[in-house]
Amino acid sequence: MAARALVFDIWQDIVRYSVTYILLLFVVMSAFSVIYYSHVNRQTTSELEVLLSKKDELNIEWRNLLLEQSSLAEHSAIESKATKLLNMKRPNGNSEVIVTLK
């Protein structure tokens, strides 16, 4: 009989403070969600920093490639390569042009 009375008293306390227990559960769930989303936010911020540094490196490489392209496209660079690799010569004003076809 005493056990039944104790179980009944516990059940009455649970029912009486059910709103408090529900609010406590929501507070604990809210705390864990804040912890989780703070962790996710830190991870994404870290990934963003890595991606921004890669972007900066690629921008520097792109500028260097543009400089190299413009220097290789200069007339003097093309002329010197044609002279060295193809044994080409600048024509004189009075020289004849001889074309041989193979």
N, CA, C and O atoms as a GROMACS GRO file, in nm:
protein
  408
    1MET      N    1   0.081  -0.118   0.000
    1MET     CA    2   0.000   0.000   0.000
    1MET      C    3   0.086   0.126   0.000
    1MET      O    4   0.056   0.223  -0.069
    2ALA      N    5   0.193   0.122   0.078
    2ALA     CA    6   0.281   0.239   0.084
    2ALA      C    7   0.351   0.262  -0.049
    2ALA      O    8   0.377   0.376  -0.086
    3ALA      N    9   0.381   0.154  -0.121
    3ALA     CA   10   0.446   0.166  -0.251
    3ALA      C   11   0.352   0.230  -0.351
    3ALA      O   12   0.392   0.312  -0.434
    4ARG      N   13   0.223   0.191  -0.343
    4ARG     CA   14   0.126   0.252  -0.432
    4ARG      C   15   0.111   0.400  -0.404
    4ARG      O   16   0.101   0.480  -0.496
    5ALA      N   17   0.111   0.435  -0.278
    5ALA     CA   18   0.098   0.576  -0.242
    5ALA      C   19   0.219   0.656  -0.291
    5ALA      O   20   0.205   0.769  -0.337
    6LEU      N   21   0.337   0.595  -0.280
    6LEU     CA   22   0.459   0.662  -0.327
    6LEU      C   23   0.455   0.680  -0.478
    6LEU      O   24   0.491   0.788  -0.527
    7VAL      N   25   0.414   0.579  -0.552
    7VAL     CA   26   0.403   0.588  -0.698
    7VAL      C   27   0.299   0.693  -0.735
    7VAL      O   28   0.320   0.771  -0.828
    8PHE      N   29   0.189   0.696  -0.664
    8PHE     CA   30   0.085   0.795  -0.691
    8PHE      C   31   0.135   0.936  -0.664
    8PHE      O   32   0.107   1.028  -0.742
    9ASP      N   33   0.211   0.956  -0.554
    9ASP     CA   34   0.266   1.088  -0.522
    9ASP      C   35   0.366   1.132  -0.630
    9ASP      O   36   0.368   1.248  -0.669
   10ILE      N   37   0.450   1.038  -0.676
   10ILE     CA   38   0.547   1.071  -0.782
   10ILE      C   39   0.474   1.110  -0.909
   10ILE      O   40   0.511   1.207  -0.976
   11TRP      N   41   0.370   1.034  -0.943
   11TRP     CA   42   0.292   1.066  -1.065
   11TRP      C   43   0.226   1.202  -1.053
   11TRP      O   44   0.223   1.277  -1.151
   12GLN      N   45   0.173   1.236  -0.937
   12GLN     CA   46   0.112   1.368  -0.918
   12GLN      C   47   0.215   1.479  -0.931
   12GLN      O   48   0.185   1.584  -0.988
   13ASP      N   49   0.337   1.459  -0.881
   13ASP     CA   50   0.443   1.559  -0.896
   13ASP      C   51   0.482   1.576  -1.043
   13ASP      O   52   0.504   1.688  -1.088
   14ILE      N   53   0.490   1.466  -1.116
   14ILE     CA   54   0.524   1.473  -1.258
   14ILE      C   55   0.417   1.552  -1.333
   14ILE      O   56   0.449   1.638  -1.415
   15VAL      N   57   0.291   1.523  -1.305
   15VAL     CA   58   0.182   1.593  -1.373
   15VAL      C   59   0.182   1.741  -1.333
   15VAL      O   60   0.163   1.828  -1.418
   16ARG      N   61   0.202   1.769  -1.204
   16ARG     CA   62   0.199   1.906  -1.155
   16ARG      C   63   0.310   1.990  -1.215
   16ARG      O   64   0.289   2.106  -1.248
   17TYR      N   65   0.429   1.931  -1.230
   17TYR     CA   66   0.545   2.006  -1.282
   17TYR      C   67   0.578   1.970  -1.427
   17TYR      O   68   0.692   1.989  -1.471
   18SER      N   69   0.480   1.920  -1.499
   18SER     CA   70   0.505   1.877  -1.637
   18SER      C   71   0.549   1.995  -1.725
   18SER      O   72   0.635   1.978  -1.812
   19VAL      N   73   0.493   2.110  -1.704
   19VAL     CA   74   0.534   2.228  -1.781
   19VAL      C   75   0.680   2.261  -1.752
   19VAL      O   76   0.755   2.296  -1.843
   20THR      N   77   0.719   2.250  -1.628
   20THR     CA   78   0.858   2.277  -1.591
   20THR      C   79   0.952   2.176  -1.656
   20THR      O   80   1.059   2.212  -1.704
   21TYR      N   81   0.912   2.049  -1.657
   21TYR     CA   82   0.996   1.947  -1.719
   21TYR      C   83   1.008   1.968  -1.871
   21TYR      O   84   1.114   1.951  -1.929
   22ILE      N   85   0.897   2.006  -1.932
   22ILE     CA   86   0.900   2.033  -2.076
   22ILE      C   87   0.989   2.152  -2.106
   22ILE      O   88   1.068   2.149  -2.200
   23LEU      N   89   0.977   2.258  -2.025
   23LEU     CA   90   1.063   2.375  -2.044
   23LEU      C   91   1.210   2.340  -2.022
   23LEU      O   92   1.297   2.390  -2.093
   24LEU      N   93   1.238   2.256  -1.923
   24LEU     CA   94   1.376   2.212  -1.898
   24LEU      C   95   1.430   2.134  -2.017
   24LEU      O   96   1.545   2.151  -2.056
   25LEU      N   97   1.346   2.049  -2.075
   25LEU     CA   98   1.386   1.973  -2.193
   25LEU      C   99   1.416   2.066  -2.310
   25LEU      O  100   1.516   2.047  -2.380
   26PHE      N  101   1.331   2.166  -2.331
   26PHE     CA  102   1.356   2.262  -2.439
   26PHE      C  103   1.483   2.343  -2.416
   26PHE      O  104   1.554   2.374  -2.511
   27VAL      N  105   1.511   2.378  -2.292
   27VAL     CA  106   1.633   2.454  -2.261
   27VAL      C  107   1.757   2.370  -2.291
   27VAL      O  108   1.855   2.420  -2.346
   28VAL      N  109   1.754   2.243  -2.254
   28VAL     CA  110   1.868   2.154  -2.280
   28VAL      C  111   1.884   2.133  -2.431
   28VAL      O  112   1.996   2.135  -2.481
   29MET      N  113   1.773   2.112  -2.503
   29MET     CA  114   1.782   2.095  -2.648
   29MET      C  115   1.834   2.222  -2.714
   29MET      O  116   1.913   2.215  -2.809
   30SER      N  117   1.792   2.336  -2.666
   30SER     CA  118   1.839   2.464  -2.721
   30SER      C  119   1.989   2.481  -2.696
   30SER      O  120   2.062   2.529  -2.784
   31ALA      N  121   2.035   2.443  -2.580
   31ALA     CA  122   2.178   2.454  -2.548
   31ALA      C  123   2.261   2.365  -2.641
   31ALA      O  124   2.365   2.407  -2.691
   32PHE      N  125   2.215   2.243  -2.663
   32PHE     CA  126   2.288   2.155  -2.753
   32PHE      C  127   2.285   2.204  -2.897
   32PHE      O  128   2.383   2.190  -2.970
   33SER      N  129   2.173   2.262  -2.939
   33SER     CA  130   2.168   2.314  -3.076
   33SER      C  131   2.260   2.435  -3.091
   33SER      O  132   2.320   2.452  -3.197
   34VAL      N  133   2.271   2.518  -2.990
   34VAL     CA  134   2.365   2.632  -2.995
   34VAL      C  135   2.507   2.581  -3.006
   34VAL      O  136   2.586   2.635  -3.084
   35ILE      N  137   2.542   2.480  -2.930
   35ILE     CA  138   2.677   2.422  -2.936
   35ILE      C  139   2.704   2.365  -3.074
   35ILE      O  140   2.810   2.389  -3.132
   36TYR      N  141   2.609   2.290  -3.129
   36TYR     CA  142   2.627   2.228  -3.260
   36TYR      C  143   2.644   2.332  -3.369
   36TYR      O  144   2.736   2.323  -3.450
   37TYR      N  145   2.556   2.432  -3.373
   37TYR     CA  146   2.563   2.531  -3.480
   37TYR      C  147   2.683   2.624  -3.465
   37TYR      O  148   2.732   2.677  -3.564
   38SER      N  149   2.730   2.644  -3.344
   38SER     CA  150   2.855   2.719  -3.326
   38SER      C  151   2.972   2.641  -3.384
   38SER      O  152   3.060   2.699  -3.448
   39HIS      N  153   2.972   2.512  -3.363
   39HIS     CA  154   3.077   2.426  -3.420
   39HIS      C  155   3.073   2.428  -3.573
   39HIS      O  156   3.176   2.440  -3.638
   40VAL      N  157   2.953   2.416  -3.630
   40VAL     CA  158   2.938   2.418  -3.775
   40VAL      C  159   2.983   2.554  -3.830
   40VAL      O  160   3.049   2.559  -3.934
   41ASN      N  161   2.949   2.661  -3.762
   41ASN     CA  162   2.989   2.794  -3.805
   41ASN      C  163   3.141   2.809  -3.805
   41ASN      O  164   3.197   2.868  -3.897
   42ARG      N  165   3.207   2.758  -3.703
   42ARG     CA  166   3.353   2.765  -3.697
   42ARG      C  167   3.417   2.685  -3.810
   42ARG      O  168   3.515   2.729  -3.870
   43GLN      N  169   3.361   2.568  -3.840
   43GLN     CA  170   3.415   2.486  -3.948
   43GLN      C  171   3.400   2.556  -4.083
   43GLN      O  172   3.494   2.559  -4.162
   44THR      N  173   3.284   2.612  -4.109
   44THR     CA  174   3.264   2.678  -4.238
   44THR      C  175   3.348   2.804  -4.249
   44THR      O  176   3.393   2.838  -4.359
   45THR      N  177   3.368   2.874  -4.138
   45THR     CA  178   3.455   2.992  -4.141
   45THR      C  179   3.598   2.951  -4.172
   45THR      O  180   3.667   3.020  -4.247
   46SER      N  181   3.642   2.841  -4.115
   46SER     CA  182   3.776   2.791  -4.143
   46SER      C  183   3.790   2.752  -4.289
   46SER      O  184   3.890   2.784  -4.353
   47GLU      N  185   3.691   2.682  -4.343
   47GLU     CA  186   3.694   2.643  -4.484
   47GLU      C  187   3.693   2.766  -4.575
   47GLU      O  188   3.759   2.768  -4.679
   48LEU      N  189   3.619   2.868  -4.535
   48LEU     CA  190   3.615   2.992  -4.613
   48LEU      C  191   3.752   3.059  -4.616
   48LEU      O  192   3.793   3.109  -4.721
   49GLU      N  193   3.821   3.060  -4.504
   49GLU     CA  194   3.955   3.120  -4.500
   49GLU      C  195   4.051   3.045  -4.592
   49GLU      O  196   4.133   3.106  -4.660
   50VAL      N  197   4.042   2.912  -4.593
   50VAL     CA  198   4.128   2.832  -4.681
   50VAL      C  199   4.098   2.863  -4.827
   50VAL      O  200   4.189   2.879  -4.908
   51LEU      N  201   3.970   2.870  -4.860
   51LEU     CA  202   3.931   2.898  -4.998
   51LEU      C  203   3.972   3.039  -5.041
   51LEU      O  204   4.010   3.060  -5.156
   52LEU      N  205   3.963   3.135  -4.951
   52LEU     CA  206   4.005   3.271  -4.984
   52LEU      C  207   4.155   3.279  -5.006
   52LEU      O  208   4.201   3.353  -5.094
   53SER      N  209   4.232   3.206  -4.928
   53SER     CA  210   4.377   3.207  -4.949
   53SER      C  211   4.412   3.139  -5.082
   53SER      O  212   4.504   3.183  -5.151
   54LYS      N  213   4.341   3.031  -5.118
   54LYS     CA  214   4.363   2.968  -5.248
   54LYS      C  215   4.327   3.062  -5.362
   54LYS      O  216   4.395   3.068  -5.464
   55LYS      N  217   4.219   3.137  -5.343
   55LYS     CA  218   4.178   3.234  -5.444
   55LYS      C  219   4.286   3.340  -5.463
   55LYS      O  220   4.316   3.380  -5.576
   56ASP      N  221   4.344   3.387  -5.354
   56ASP     CA  222   4.451   3.487  -5.364
   56ASP      C  223   4.572   3.430  -5.437
   56ASP      O  224   4.633   3.498  -5.520
   57GLU      N  225   4.608   3.306  -5.406
   57GLU     CA  226   4.721   3.242  -5.474
   57GLU      C  227   4.694   3.228  -5.624
   57GLU      O  228   4.783   3.253  -5.706
   58LEU      N  229   4.572   3.189  -5.659
   58LEU     CA  230   4.538   3.175  -5.801
   58LEU      C  231   4.536   3.310  -5.872
   58LEU      O  232   4.575   3.319  -5.988
   59ASN      N  233   4.492   3.413  -5.804
   59ASN     CA  234   4.495   3.547  -5.863
   59ASN      C  235   4.638   3.592  -5.890
   59ASN      O  236   4.666   3.653  -5.994
   60ILE      N  237   4.728   3.564  -5.798
   60ILE     CA  238   4.869   3.600  -5.817
   60ILE      C  239   4.927   3.523  -5.935
   60ILE      O  240   4.997   3.580  -6.019
   61GLU      N  241   4.897   3.393  -5.942
   61GLU     CA  242   4.946   3.312  -6.054
   61GLU      C  243   4.890   3.362  -6.187
   61GLU      O  244   4.960   3.365  -6.287
   62TRP      N  245   4.763   3.402  -6.188
   62TRP     CA  246   4.700   3.454  -6.309
   62TRP      C  247   4.769   3.582  -6.354
   62TRP      O  248   4.795   3.600  -6.473
   63ARG      N  249   4.798   3.673  -6.261
   63ARG     CA  250   4.867   3.797  -6.298
   63ARG      C  251   5.005   3.767  -6.353
   63ARG      O  252   5.049   3.830  -6.450
   64ASN      N  253   5.074   3.672  -6.293
   64ASN     CA  254   5.206   3.635  -6.344
   64ASN      C  255   5.197   3.577  -6.485
   64ASN      O  256   5.281   3.606  -6.570
   65LEU      N  257   5.097   3.494  -6.509
   65LEU     CA  258   5.079   3.437  -6.643
   65LEU      C  259   5.043   3.544  -6.746
   65LEU      O  260   5.088   3.538  -6.860
   66LEU      N  261   4.964   3.642  -6.706
   66LEU     CA  262   4.932   3.752  -6.798
   66LEU      C  263   5.057   3.833  -6.832
   66LEU      O  264   5.076   3.873  -6.946
   67LEU      N  265   5.143   3.856  -6.732
   67LEU     CA  266   5.268   3.928  -6.758
   67LEU      C  267   5.357   3.848  -6.852
   67LEU      O  268   5.418   3.903  -6.943
   68GLU      N  269   5.364   3.717  -6.828
   68GLU     CA  270   5.446   3.632  -6.914
   68GLU      C  271   5.392   3.630  -7.056
   68GLU      O  272   5.468   3.635  -7.153
   69GLN      N  273   5.260   3.624  -7.070
   69GLN     CA  274   5.200   3.624  -7.202
   69GLN      C  275   5.227   3.755  -7.276
   69GLN      O  276   5.259   3.754  -7.394
   70SER      N  277   5.216   3.865  -7.206
   70SER     CA  278   5.240   3.993  -7.273
   70SER      C  279   5.386   4.009  -7.311
   70SER      O  280   5.417   4.067  -7.415
   71SER      N  281   5.476   3.957  -7.229
   71SER     CA  282   5.618   3.968  -7.264
   71SER      C  283   5.653   3.875  -7.381
   71SER      O  284   5.738   3.909  -7.464
   72LEU      N  285   5.589   3.758  -7.389
   72LEU     CA  286   5.616   3.667  -7.500
   72LEU      C  287   5.551   3.715  -7.629
   72LEU      O  288   5.597   3.680  -7.738
   73ALA      N  289   5.448   3.794  -7.620
   73ALA     CA  290   5.379   3.840  -7.739
   73ALA      C  291   5.442   3.966  -7.798
   73ALA      O  292   5.398   4.014  -7.903
   74GLU      N  293   5.542   4.020  -7.734
   74GLU     CA  294   5.607   4.140  -7.787
   74GLU      C  295   5.676   4.107  -7.920
   74GLU      O  296   5.720   3.994  -7.942
   75HIS      N  297   5.685   4.206  -8.006
   75HIS     CA  298   5.741   4.188  -8.140
   75HIS      C  299   5.888   4.145  -8.132
   75HIS      O  300   5.932   4.059  -8.209
   76SER      N  301   5.963   4.203  -8.042
   76SER     CA  302   6.106   4.169  -8.034
   76SER      C  303   6.127   4.025  -7.989
   76SER      O  304   6.220   3.958  -8.036
   77ALA      N  305   6.043   3.977  -7.900
   77ALA     CA  306   6.054   3.838  -7.855
   77ALA      C  307   6.022   3.742  -7.969
   77ALA      O  308   6.090   3.641  -7.986
   78ILE      N  309   5.920   3.773  -8.046
   78ILE     CA  310   5.884   3.688  -8.160
   78ILE      C  311   5.994   3.691  -8.265
   78ILE      O  312   6.029   3.588  -8.322
   79GLU      N  313   6.048   3.809  -8.289
   79GLU     CA  314   6.154   3.822  -8.390
   79GLU      C  315   6.279   3.745  -8.348
   79GLU      O  316   6.341   3.677  -8.431
   80SER      N  317   6.318   3.754  -8.222
   80SER     CA  318   6.438   3.682  -8.178
   80SER      C  319   6.417   3.530  -8.183
   80SER      O  320   6.509   3.457  -8.217
   81LYS      N  321   6.296   3.483  -8.148
   81LYS     CA  322   6.270   3.340  -8.157
   81LYS      C  323   6.271   3.293  -8.302
   81LYS      O  324   6.321   3.185  -8.332
   82ALA      N  325   6.216   3.374  -8.392
   82ALA     CA  326   6.216   3.337  -8.534
   82ALA      C  327   6.359   3.333  -8.586
   82ALA      O  328   6.392   3.246  -8.667
   83THR      N  329   6.443   3.424  -8.542
   83THR     CA  330   6.582   3.428  -8.587
   83THR      C  331   6.658   3.306  -8.535
   83THR      O  332   6.734   3.244  -8.608
   84LYS      N  333   6.638   3.273  -8.408
   84LYS     CA  334   6.713   3.163  -8.346
   84LYS      C  335   6.662   3.027  -8.390
   84LYS      O  336   6.742   2.942  -8.430
   85LEU      N  337   6.532   3.005  -8.383
   85LEU     CA  338   6.479   2.871  -8.408
   85LEU      C  339   6.462   2.839  -8.556
   85LEU      O  340   6.483   2.725  -8.597
   86LEU      N  341   6.424   2.936  -8.636
   86LEU     CA  342   6.392   2.909  -8.776
   86LEU      C  343   6.496   2.965  -8.873
   86LEU      O  344   6.479   2.955  -8.995
   87ASN      N  345   6.602   3.023  -8.820
   87ASN     CA  346   6.708   3.085  -8.901
   87ASN      C  347   6.651   3.186  -9.001
   87ASN      O  348   6.694   3.192  -9.116
   88MET      N  349   6.555   3.262  -8.958
   88MET     CA  350   6.496   3.363  -9.045
   88MET      C  351   6.577   3.492  -9.036
   88MET      O  352   6.640   3.520  -8.934
   89LYS      N  353   6.575   3.568  -9.144
   89LYS     CA  354   6.647   3.695  -9.148
   89LYS      C  355   6.553   3.803  -9.192
   89LYS      O  356   6.458   3.779  -9.266
   90ARG      N  357   6.580   3.922  -9.147
   90ARG     CA  358   6.501   4.038  -9.188
   90ARG      C  359   6.536   4.071  -9.332
   90ARG      O  360   6.655   4.082  -9.365
   91PRO      N  361   6.437   4.088  -9.420
   91PRO     CA  362   6.467   4.115  -9.561
   91PRO      C  363   6.518   4.259  -9.580
   91PRO      O  364   6.476   4.352  -9.510
   92ASN      N  365   6.610   4.275  -9.678
   92ASN     CA  366   6.657   4.408  -9.716
   92ASN      C  367   6.558   4.467  -9.815
   92ASN      O  368   6.476   4.394  -9.871
   93GLY      N  369   6.564   4.595  -9.836
   93GLY     CA  370   6.473   4.660  -9.928
   93GLY      C  371   6.500   4.624 -10.073
   93GLY      O  372   6.408   4.625 -10.154
   94ASN      N  373   6.624   4.592 -10.108
   94ASN     CA  374   6.657   4.563 -10.246
   94ASN      C  375   6.676   4.414 -10.273
   94ASN      O  376   6.714   4.377 -10.384
   95SER      N  377   6.651   4.330 -10.176
   95SER     CA  378   6.672   4.186 -10.196
   95SER      C  379   6.549   4.125 -10.261
   95SER      O  380   6.437   4.174 -10.247
   96GLU      N  381   6.572   4.018 -10.330
   96GLU     CA  382   6.467   3.946 -10.400
   96GLU      C  383   6.409   3.839 -10.308
   96GLU      O  384   6.479   3.782 -10.224
   97VAL      N  385   6.284   3.813 -10.325
   97VAL     CA  386   6.218   3.709 -10.245
   97VAL      C  387   6.210   3.585 -10.330
   97VAL      O  388   6.153   3.586 -10.439
   98ILE      N  389   6.268   3.478 -10.280
   98ILE     CA  390   6.266   3.352 -10.351
   98ILE      C  391   6.183   3.255 -10.268
   98ILE      O  392   6.212   3.232 -10.151
   99VAL      N  393   6.084   3.200 -10.329
   99VAL     CA  394   5.996   3.106 -10.262
   99VAL      C  395   6.016   2.972 -10.325
   99VAL      O  396   6.006   2.957 -10.447
  100THR      N  397   6.043   2.874 -10.243
  100THR     CA  398   6.056   2.738 -10.294
  100THR      C  399   5.947   2.653 -10.231
  100THR      O  400   5.926   2.657 -10.110
  101LEU      N  401   5.882   2.580 -10.311
  101LEU     CA  402   5.775   2.493 -10.262
  101LEU      C  403   5.824   2.350 -10.267
  101LEU      O  404   5.892   2.310 -10.362
  102LYS      N  405   5.793   2.277 -10.169
  102LYS     CA  406   5.832   2.136 -10.163
  102LYS      C  407   5.714   2.048 -10.178
  102LYS      O  408   5.728   1.925 -10.176
   0.00000   0.00000   0.00000
